[in-house]
Amino acid sequence: MAIEDEFDTIRSDPDPIRRGQRAGELIAVYQQRSTELARLRKAAIEQANRDLGLSFSEIGERLGLTKGRISQIRTSAPPPERAFFGVGPVTIGVPRRIGVEEGRERPYVDSNDEATRDHLLRKLGELSFATTQFGIKPDTEGVPPGDCIIVCGPKSAPVARNLLENDPLLAFDRTEAGWAIVDNRSEGRHLSPYRTDGTRKDIGYLSRRITDNRVIVHIAGITAVGSEGVAHWLSANLTKVYDPAAQLTDCIIECEFDEDFHVTGSRLLVGPYSIAA
């Protein structure tokens, strides 16, 4: 439904609680689009200077803005790579695992999954995104509506397997030596050092795709610490992986961690690979 239609529907909703809830949701949508429009205007100003050879004073005159306002826009508006995560709001999902405590099954979130979520929330906050969160259950099959980040491996829930089935660049495969991330371009197979010889290193998968005019970012480690390694690397290297012309972008990240399973470093192992829109 178009925002204008939704606006009119909310105004005429006779239920005050529902009207208030939907108004709050639409406020978040308006705010996120306002931030995205600021990013687009900044990018347009930079492009006019770069491609058209116009000075910033000339651009200001054509846009009806002072040179000082142009300078303010260039320094305060979000950077181009904000679009890696879409327009927003962004929903983040991490697995809700099942453990046994005092003889009873209880859901819990792995500490590395929590750390992954924290890395992502900090970065999204820096980029002025509004966020929501949800738990990925073992039977979750689909992604939520809107822009989202799914932190989940193929053994944790079908939603991860469904996303991977539509990725022609990278894949997960179960081998005698454990799970591997397969590079379909080079036919290379990448195993977790921690799972193979105990070295405190793990690897993780990072994918960003545009589907139905929204962005889905998928993160999956061989273990949960591998997912944290991806978020650790992405937080510092967003400009390296963001390709505005790509429909799909994939890479593999390797990380190091200490005896307490805290990520201490990360690096790009494979990619980024991209398929143009």
Beta strands, then each sheet from edge to edge (+ up, - down):
strand 1: 90-95
strand 2: 97-101
strand 3: 104-108
strand 4: 131-136
strand 5: 147-151
strand 6: 170-175
strand 7: 178-183
strand 8: 188-191
strand 9: 201-211
strand 10: 214-221
strand 11: 246-257
strand 12: 263-276
sheet 1: 4+ 1+ 5+ 10+ 9- 11+ 12-
sheet 2: 2+ 3-
sheet 3: 6+ 7- 8+
end
